[in-house]
């Protein structure tokens, strides 16, 4: 029990430190530059490049991006990421990635429990707030309000999929 509390404390300190360092370098960079400068978002950067969305996310915006960590991508069912990164599946990859983007600059203080936010992909994400934890369609926000020159990034612990791409049993 003591070890699990210690591990959680160490993880919490590491996340706060990472978020602080991440935030201090962020505001002068666009969303893509910000993500590229964070080792924990390298899989997202790879996916954005494969989808051809780099120029879009370097544009004027503003954009709000719910950015899944490398661990979030690794938690996808085996073979899912490899399948999405294939050129013949570019449309699916674009749909998944644009489901993580909302037009405008939405800070965590702008979010409310039960809110629905329309994504660039066209479907809504569901916002839930409970005991100080914010979730976006089931993904926990682990790093909030990281400002970029063209918007804001909220780091999440899970890749979220558009409802239209999920089977009925997953919804």
C-alpha positions as CSV (number, residue, x, y, z in Angstrom):
1,X,0.0,0.0,0.0
2,X,2.8,2.4,0.9
3,X,4.6,1.6,-2.3
4,X,1.6,2.3,-4.5
5,X,1.1,5.7,-2.7
6,X,4.8,6.5,-3.3
7,X,4.6,5.5,-7.0
8,X,1.4,7.7,-7.4
9,X,3.2,10.6,-5.8
10,X,6.3,10.2,-8.0
11,X,4.1,10.0,-11.1
12,X,2.1,13.1,-10.0
13,X,5.4,15.1,-9.4
14,X,6.7,13.9,-12.8
15,X,3.5,15.0,-14.6
16,X,3.5,18.4,-12.9
17,X,7.2,18.9,-13.8
18,X,6.6,17.8,-17.4
19,X,3.6,20.1,-17.7
20,X,5.6,23.1,-16.2
21,X,8.5,22.6,-18.6
22,X,6.1,22.0,-21.5
23,X,4.2,25.2,-20.8
24,X,7.2,27.4,-20.4
25,X,8.4,26.6,-23.9
26,X,5.0,26.4,-25.5
27,X,3.4,29.8,-26.2
28,X,5.9,30.9,-28.9
29,X,5.3,27.6,-30.9
30,X,2.4,26.6,-33.0
31,X,0.5,23.4,-32.1
32,X,2.7,21.1,-34.2
33,X,5.9,22.7,-33.0
34,X,4.8,22.4,-29.4
35,X,3.9,18.7,-29.9
36,X,7.1,18.0,-31.8
37,X,9.0,19.4,-28.8
38,X,7.4,17.0,-26.4
39,X,8.8,13.5,-26.4
40,X,5.5,12.1,-24.9
41,X,3.6,13.3,-28.0
42,X,5.9,11.8,-30.7
43,X,3.3,9.3,-31.9
44,X,0.8,12.0,-32.3
45,X,3.3,14.0,-34.4
46,X,3.9,10.9,-36.6
47,X,0.2,10.5,-37.1
48,X,-0.4,14.2,-37.9
49,X,2.4,13.9,-40.6
50,X,0.9,10.7,-42.1
51,X,-2.5,12.3,-42.2
52,X,-1.2,15.4,-44.0
53,X,-2.5,17.7,-41.2
54,X,0.8,19.5,-40.4
55,X,0.1,22.7,-42.4
56,X,-3.5,22.8,-41.1
57,X,-2.4,22.6,-37.5
58,X,0.3,25.2,-38.1
59,X,-2.3,27.5,-39.5
60,X,-3.8,30.6,-37.9
61,X,-6.5,28.7,-35.9
62,X,-7.2,29.1,-33.2
63,X,-7.5,25.4,-32.5
64,X,-8.0,23.4,-29.3
65,X,-6.3,20.0,-29.5
66,X,-6.9,17.1,-27.2
67,X,-3.5,15.4,-27.6
68,X,-3.1,11.7,-26.8
69,X,0.2,10.7,-25.3
70,X,2.4,8.0,-26.7
71,X,1.0,5.6,-24.0
72,X,-2.5,6.4,-25.2
73,X,-1.6,5.3,-28.7
74,X,0.2,2.2,-27.4
75,X,-3.0,1.2,-25.5
76,X,-5.0,0.9,-28.8
77,X,-5.8,-2.6,-29.8
78,X,-2.9,-4.4,-31.3
79,X,-2.4,-3.4,-35.0
80,X,-4.8,-0.4,-34.9
81,X,-2.1,2.3,-35.1
82,X,-0.2,0.5,-37.8
83,X,-3.4,0.1,-39.8
84,X,-4.3,3.8,-39.4
85,X,-0.8,4.8,-40.5
86,X,-1.0,3.0,-43.9
87,X,-1.5,5.3,-46.8
88,X,-4.7,3.5,-47.9
89,X,-6.3,4.4,-44.5
90,X,-5.5,8.1,-44.6
91,X,-9.2,9.0,-44.5
92,X,-9.7,7.0,-41.3
93,X,-6.6,8.5,-39.7
94,X,-7.8,12.0,-40.6
95,X,-11.2,11.3,-39.1
96,X,-9.6,10.1,-35.8
97,X,-7.2,13.0,-35.5
98,X,-9.7,15.7,-36.4
99,X,-12.0,14.2,-33.8
100,X,-9.3,15.4,-31.3
101,X,-9.6,19.0,-32.6
102,X,-12.1,21.8,-31.8
103,X,-12.2,25.1,-33.6
104,X,-11.4,28.0,-31.3
105,X,-9.3,28.3,-28.2
106,X,-11.1,26.5,-25.4
107,X,-9.3,26.7,-22.0
108,X,-10.1,24.3,-19.2
109,X,-12.0,27.1,-17.4
110,X,-14.4,27.3,-20.4
111,X,-15.5,23.7,-20.0
112,X,-18.5,22.5,-18.1
113,X,-19.8,19.2,-17.0
114,X,-22.2,17.7,-19.5
115,X,-20.9,20.0,-22.3
116,X,-20.8,18.8,-25.9
117,X,-18.2,20.3,-28.2
118,X,-18.3,19.9,-31.9
119,X,-15.0,18.7,-33.4
120,X,-13.5,19.6,-36.7
121,X,-14.3,16.0,-37.7
122,X,-18.0,16.9,-37.3
123,X,-19.1,14.8,-34.3
124,X,-19.3,15.9,-30.7
125,X,-17.0,15.1,-27.8
126,X,-18.6,14.8,-24.4
127,X,-17.0,16.8,-21.5
128,X,-17.4,15.5,-17.9
129,X,-16.0,17.1,-14.8
130,X,-16.0,15.2,-11.5
131,X,-13.9,15.8,-8.4
132,X,-11.6,18.1,-10.3
133,X,-11.0,15.6,-13.1
134,X,-11.8,16.6,-16.6
135,X,-12.6,13.9,-19.2
136,X,-13.2,14.3,-22.9
137,X,-15.3,11.4,-24.2
138,X,-13.8,9.2,-21.5
139,X,-10.1,10.3,-21.9
140,X,-8.7,12.0,-18.8
141,X,-7.0,15.4,-19.2
142,X,-3.5,14.9,-17.7
143,X,-2.1,18.3,-18.9
144,X,-4.4,21.3,-19.4
145,X,-4.1,24.7,-21.0
146,X,-0.8,24.4,-22.7
147,X,-0.9,27.6,-24.8
148,X,0.4,27.6,-28.4
149,X,0.7,30.6,-30.7
150,X,-2.4,29.3,-32.6
151,X,-4.4,27.7,-29.9
152,X,-4.3,25.5,-26.9
153,X,-3.4,21.8,-26.2
154,X,-4.9,19.6,-23.5
155,X,-3.0,16.4,-23.1
156,X,-5.2,13.3,-22.7
157,X,-4.5,9.7,-21.6
158,X,-6.5,7.9,-24.3
159,X,-7.1,8.1,-28.0
160,X,-10.8,8.9,-28.6
161,X,-12.6,7.5,-31.5
162,X,-15.6,9.2,-33.3
163,X,-18.8,7.4,-32.5
164,X,-19.4,6.8,-36.2
165,X,-16.2,4.6,-36.2
166,X,-17.1,2.5,-33.2
167,X,-19.1,-0.6,-33.2
168,X,-22.4,-0.6,-31.4
169,X,-20.9,-2.6,-28.5
170,X,-18.2,-0.1,-28.0
171,X,-20.5,2.9,-27.7
